[in-house]
């Protein structure tokens, strides 16, 4: 199954490691550190820089690590790809 992240960007649902609510990242030092660490090791893809990021998707496919910044709400992405577990990392990890 394919997960549409917006603006004609899609990834295999099986490659999704987690979906993070971007709105709540700053509320936890651990979540911020997690994203900062991923940013250093992943290819970062901004789906649409002109709109507010609502979700951050960490995925591994084609033997590479990706961090997608999407304008789509994390709950909507969960509904689209109901074959994986939804992780809202708003609490300490």
Buried (B, 14 or more C-beta within 10 A) or exposed (E): EEBBBBEEBEBEBBBBBBBBBBBBBEEBEEBEEBBEEBEEEBEEBBBBEEEEBBBBBBBBEEEEBBBBBBBBBBBBBBEBBEEBEBBBBEEEE
